[in-house]
Amino acid sequence: MIFRSSGVSVEPASTRHRQPRQSRWFAEELVPLYERKQRMLQESLARKTLGLVGAVRSALEMGFSYARIEGEDRLQFEEVDLALRRSAGDLQKFQSELRRTTEEITLLAPFIVNRAAASIADIWHTENQEVDCAEVLRGTAAEVAGEISSQVRAKLLKLGEMLQRELLRTATLLRSADMPSSEDFQVLAEMPAFHMNRQDGLAKRPISRRLGRWFRIQSAKHRLEAYEDIIKLALESYSRLLYAWGLDASTDLERQFDGFANRYRAQLERLLLDRKQPTTDAARVKSDLEALANLFVADAPTTNNEAIAS
């Protein structure tokens, strides 16, 4: 309370000392509390903002990672799809080579006669006895035919292993339980046997041995001329038999392969149609998020335990 008298103001002692104490209390107590509260609010806002940025960045990174995995999967799907198509082409290639190989068998008569003649000449050189030229010719032809058929069978077995391997690779990528077994691609059919009618063809050793091996070979070839038509007919017959065998065996492999491959292709086509390539610039978005995070970190005051507790 203030009393005024004769132009002089009178203020109680308690009042005179109250205003400085209030100002001092406001400055020393309220202002620090207000500033501390504001600082804590700013730190809390910064933390929440950074947390939001981190959550968004994590979500985007997961999305980009998933898109990247999808892209790699898509590439693998396209690779196995192409491999399946190439495998089907390898079957056709084998059948084309089979036809060419079996057709060439009919042209081997001169080669077989020369080999048989060399064998007869060697027998004449070491043994002083008659030689069954027709039997040597038949055995030589059967040996040559066996070499060719073994090559055909080896190629067919290798093809079956390759087909199974590609199917297993595709099934693994698709996580399919429908997987081929080794029994599915075994070549079980027996190879055809070469057959040539037996002929009587005993021939004595040439009288003169001093003319050397070339003379003996020419003499043996002269003896074998009588069987040229027979060997040609036998080779033609075997050519047809081997081609039919190879065609049947490769057709069985093709049927087994297509049974699995067609099921896999249906899944691949669906997956390749459903999966889209990512169009977002992942690197740029990630860079912007990191810049934003760094900006908040630079601007945010240093947090303390009380701010963190808030």
C-alpha positions in Angstrom: 0.0 0.0 0.0 1.3 3.5 -0.9 0.4 6.6 0.9 0.7 10.0 -0.7 1.0 13.2 1.4 2.3 16.6 0.4 3.6 15.2 -2.9 5.7 12.6 -1.2 5.0 8.9 -1.7 5.3 6.6 1.2 5.8 2.9 0.5 5.9 0.2 3.1 9.3 -1.4 3.6 7.8 -4.8 2.6 6.6 -3.5 -0.7 9.8 -1.7 -1.5 11.7 -5.0 -1.3 9.1 -7.2 -3.1 9.6 -6.1 -6.7 13.3 -6.7 -6.8 12.8 -10.1 -5.3 10.1 -10.9 -7.9 12.2 -9.8 -10.7 15.2 -11.7 -9.4 13.0 -14.8 -8.8 11.6 -14.5 -12.3 15.0 -14.1 -13.8 16.7 -16.8 -11.7 13.9 -19.4 -11.5 11.2 -19.0 -14.2 13.3 -18.0 -17.1 15.7 -21.0 -16.8 12.8 -23.3 -16.4 11.2 -21.8 -19.5 14.4 -22.0 -21.5 15.0 -25.6 -20.3 11.5 -26.6 -21.3 11.9 -25.0 -24.7 15.2 -26.8 -25.2 13.7 -30.1 -24.1 10.8 -29.6 -26.6 13.2 -28.8 -29.4 15.3 -31.9 -28.5 12.2 -34.1 -28.3 11.0 -32.7 -31.6 14.4 -33.4 -33.2 14.5 -36.9 -31.8 11.0 -37.7 -33.0 11.7 -36.2 -36.4 15.0 -38.2 -36.7 13.2 -41.3 -35.6 10.6 -40.7 -38.3 13.3 -40.1 -40.9 15.0 -43.3 -39.8 11.8 -45.3 -40.0 11.1 -44.0 -43.4 14.6 -44.6 -44.6 14.6 -48.2 -43.2 11.3 -48.9 -44.9 12.6 -47.5 -48.2 15.8 -49.5 -47.8 13.9 -52.6 -47.2 11.8 -51.8 -50.3 14.8 -51.2 -52.4 16.5 -54.4 -51.1 13.3 -56.4 -52.0 13.2 -54.8 -55.4 16.9 -55.6 -55.9 16.3 -59.2 -54.9 13.3 -59.3 -57.2 15.5 -58.0 -60.0 18.1 -60.7 -59.4 15.4 -63.4 -59.2 13.9 -62.1 -62.5 17.3 -62.4 -64.2 17.6 -65.9 -62.8 14.1 -66.8 -64.0 14.9 -65.5 -67.5 18.2 -67.4 -67.5 16.6 -70.8 -66.6 13.7 -70.1 -69.0 16.3 -69.6 -71.8 18.3 -72.7 -70.6 15.1 -74.8 -70.9 14.6 -73.6 -74.5 18.2 -74.3 -75.3 17.9 -77.8 -73.9 14.9 -78.4 -76.1 17.1 -77.2 -79.0 19.8 -79.6 -77.9 17.4 -82.5 -78.3 16.7 -81.4 -81.9 20.4 -81.0 -82.5 21.1 -84.5 -81.3 18.4 -85.9 -83.6 19.9 -84.0 -86.6 23.4 -85.3 -85.8 22.0 -88.8 -85.4 20.6 -88.7 -88.9 23.9 -87.5 -90.3 25.9 -90.1 -88.3 23.7 -93.0 -89.4 23.7 -91.9 -93.0 27.5 -91.9 -93.0 27.5 -95.5 -91.9 26.5 -96.6 -95.4 29.6 -94.9 -96.7 32.0 -96.9 -94.5 32.3 -100.0 -96.7 35.7 -99.0 -98.3 37.1 -98.1 -94.8 36.0 -101.4 -93.3 37.4 -103.4 -96.3 40.7 -101.7 -95.9 40.9 -102.4 -92.1 39.8 -106.0 -92.6 42.5 -106.4 -95.4 45.2 -105.1 -93.0 44.1 -107.5 -90.3 44.2 -110.4 -92.8 47.6 -109.4 -94.0 48.9 -109.4 -90.4 47.5 -112.8 -89.8 49.1 -114.1 -93.0 52.4 -112.7 -91.8 52.3 -114.5 -88.4 50.4 -117.7 -89.1 50.9 -120.2 -91.8 47.2 -121.1 -92.2 44.1 -120.3 -94.1 42.1 -117.2 -93.0 38.3 -116.9 -93.1 38.3 -113.5 -95.0 34.5 -113.2 -94.7 34.6 -113.7 -91.0 37.4 -111.1 -90.5 35.3 -108.7 -92.6 32.2 -109.3 -90.6 34.1 -108.9 -87.3 35.7 -105.7 -88.5 32.4 -104.3 -89.6 30.8 -105.2 -86.3 33.7 -103.5 -84.4 33.3 -100.3 -86.4 29.5 -100.4 -86.0 30.0 -100.9 -82.2 32.3 -97.9 -82.0 29.7 -95.7 -83.7 26.9 -97.0 -81.6 28.9 -96.4 -78.4 29.5 -92.8 -79.4 25.8 -92.3 -80.1 24.9 -93.9 -76.7 27.5 -91.7 -74.9 26.1 -88.6 -76.5 22.5 -89.6 -75.5 23.5 -90.3 -71.9 25.3 -87.0 -71.7 22.3 -85.3 -73.1 20.0 -86.9 -70.5 22.3 -85.8 -67.7 22.3 -82.3 -69.0 18.5 -82.2 -69.3 18.1 -83.5 -65.8 20.6 -80.9 -64.5 18.8 -78.0 -66.1 15.4 -79.2 -64.8 16.9 -79.6 -61.3 18.3 -76.1 -61.5 14.9 -74.7 -62.5 13.0 -76.7 -59.8 15.4 -75.5 -57.1 14.9 -71.8 -58.2 11.2 -72.3 -58.2 11.3 -74.2 -54.9 9.3 -76.9 -56.5 8.9 -80.3 -55.0 8.2 -81.7 -58.5 11.8 -82.6 -59.3 13.1 -85.2 -61.8 15.2 -88.2 -60.7 18.1 -89.9 -62.4 15.8 -92.8 -63.3 13.7 -90.5 -65.4 16.5 -90.0 -67.9 18.1 -93.4 -68.1 18.6 -94.9 -71.5 17.3 -98.4 -70.9 16.8 -99.7 -74.5 19.5 -102.0 -75.7 21.6 -101.0 -78.6 20.9 -102.8 -81.9 23.4 -105.4 -82.9 25.2 -105.4 -86.3 24.3 -108.4 -88.4 26.0 -109.7 -91.5 25.2 -113.1 -93.1 28.0 -115.6 -92.6 29.8 -116.5 -95.8 32.5 -119.1 -96.7 35.6 -117.3 -97.4 38.7 -119.3 -96.5 41.8 -118.0 -98.2 45.4 -119.3 -98.1 48.4 -117.1 -97.5 50.0 -115.7 -100.7 52.8 -117.9 -101.9 55.4 -115.1 -101.9 56.0 -113.4 -98.6 59.0 -111.4 -99.7 56.8 -108.7 -101.4 56.0 -107.2 -98.0 52.9 -106.1 -96.2 51.5 -103.9 -99.0 51.3 -107.0 -101.3 49.5 -109.0 -98.6 47.0 -106.2 -98.1 46.3 -105.9 -101.8 45.9 -109.6 -102.0 43.4 -109.6 -99.1 41.4 -106.7 -100.6 41.1 -108.7 -103.8 39.7 -111.6 -101.9 37.2 -109.3 -100.1 35.8 -107.8 -103.3 33.4 -110.7 -103.4 31.6 -109.4 -100.2 31.3 -105.7 -101.1 27.6 -106.0 -101.9 26.9 -108.0 -98.7 28.8 -105.5 -96.5 26.9 -102.6 -98.0 23.5 -104.2 -97.4 24.5 -105.0 -93.8 25.7 -101.4 -93.2 22.5 -100.0 -94.7 20.4 -102.2 -92.5 22.4 -101.3 -89.4 22.2 -97.6 -90.3 18.4 -97.7 -90.3 18.3 -99.8 -87.0 20.7 -97.4 -85.2 18.8 -94.3 -86.4 15.4 -95.8 -85.2 16.9 -96.7 -81.9 18.4 -93.3 -81.3 15.3 -91.5 -82.4 13.1 -93.6 -80.1 15.5 -93.1 -77.1 15.8 -89.4 -77.7 12.0 -89.1 -78.1 11.6 -90.8 -74.7 14.0 -88.2 -73.2 12.2 -85.4 -74.9 8.9 -86.6 -73.6 10.3 -86.8 -70.0 11.9 -83.4 -70.4 8.8 -81.7 -71.8 6.7 -83.1 -69.0 8.7 -81.3 -66.4 9.7 -78.3 -68.5 6.2 -77.4 -69.5 5.1 -77.3 -65.8 8.1 -75.2 -65.0 7.5 -72.8 -67.9 4.0 -72.2 -66.8 5.3 -71.0 -63.4 8.1 -69.0 -65.0 5.7 -67.2 -67.3 3.4 -66.3 -64.4 6.4 -65.0 -62.3 7.9 -63.1 -65.2 4.6 -61.4 -65.9 3.9 -60.5 -62.3 7.2 -59.1 -61.4 7.9 -55.5 -62.5 11.3 -53.8 -62.6 11.6 -51.0 -59.9 11.4 -47.5 -61.3 12.4 -45.4 -58.2 15.8 -43.9 -58.1 16.9 -45.7 -54.9 20.3 -44.0 -54.7 18.9 -40.5 -54.9 16.2 -41.0 -52.4 18.6 -42.6 -50.0 21.0 -39.7 -50.4 18.2 -37.2 -49.7 17.2 -39.0 -46.6 20.8 -39.1 -45.3 21.2 -35.4 -46.0 18.0 -34.7 -44.1 19.1 -36.8 -41.2 22.5 -35.0 -41.1 20.7 -31.6 -41.2 18.6 -32.5 -38.1 21.6 -33.9 -36.3 23.5 -30.7 -37.0 20.7 -28.4 -35.9 19.5 -30.3 -32.8 20.9 -29.2 -29.4 22.9 -31.7 -27.4 20.6 -34.0 -25.6 20.9 -34.8 -21.9 19.5 -37.4 -19.7 16.5 -35.3 -18.7 15.7 -34.6 -22.4 16.0 -38.2 -23.2 13.8 -39.1 -20.3 11.1 -36.8 -21.6 
